[in-house]
């Protein structure tokens, strides 16, 4: 995910906007962590597909609470990026626990 946004990140760094790079990096990890977490916990991709579609729709319509791109005015003041970083870590941890449970259950 970060590789796809790399040209935009370089442009933002050259224009002196390191916060944009930070938000894009956290957003990429959040989406990846959510995809892995929802896939492991539900055994399929439907939950991720539905929730991600809703998040993109809300982001396009400038809803700051689900802004994973840092492009919606007001999301910085709400601290959405910090929430995404914490949620990403929690989802990765729970995904590892879920996968470990699956492996030990089938062994």
N, C-alpha and C positions, 0 to 999 in steps of 0.2 A: 504494500500500500504506500509506503513512504517513497519507494522508487518511482511510482507513478507521479507523485507530487514533487519530485526532486527539481525539475525545471522551475516550477513556481516558487519553491523554497529558496532556490538560488537567487531568483529575481527579488524576492522579499528581503533577503539578506543584503543584496546590493543596494536596495533602496533604503536600508536602515530600519527594517521592521522585524527585529528578532522575535517579537511576540507572535507574529503570524506563523513563523516556522515552528515555534513551540506548540501552538494550538493545532497546527496541521499534524505534527508528530503524535501528540496525545490523541487526536481524533482518529488517526490511522490505527493506533494501538487499541483504542476503544472499540472500533468497528471489528477489528480482527478478533479481539478477546470475546466480544459478544457473539460473533459467529461461531467460534469454537465452543464457548460455553453453552449456547443454545443447542448446538448440534449434539453435544455430548449428553446434555441433560434431557433432551426430548427424543433423541435418536433420529432426528430428521432435520430438514432445513426450513420447514414451513414457518416456525416461530420467527426465525431470523428474517426470512423474506417479508413477512407481514410487518414486523416492527421496524425493519430498516426502511421499507417503503413509506411507512407513516412518518418516520424521522426525516427522510428526505423531503417529503411533502411539507412538513412543518418548517423545515429549514428554508425551503424555497419561499414559503410564505412568512418569513421573518419572525419565527417563534423562538425567542432566546433560550427557553428551557431545554430544547433538544438540539441546540446548535453544536454540532461536532466539527464544524469547519472554521469557526471563529469569524464568520462573515456577517453575523446578525448583530446589529447594534444593541448594546445592553447586555450581551452575554458575558462580556469581560467583567462588568460590574457585579454580576450575579455569581461569579466564580464558577461558572459551568465547567471550565477546563480542569479545575481542581477536583470537582466531583467526578468527571470522566476518568481522571487518572486513578482516583481511589476505586471507582467502580471497576476499572480495567484490572487492577491488581486483585480485587476480590473475585472477579469472574475467572481469572486465570487460576487462582488458588482453588476455587470450587470445581473448575474443570479438571484439574489434576486429581482432586479427591474423587470426583465422579469416575474418571477413567481408571484410577487405581481400584476403586470398588468393582467396576466392571471386569477388570482383569482378574482380580482375586475371586470373584464370583464364578467365573467361567473356568478357572484353573482346577 
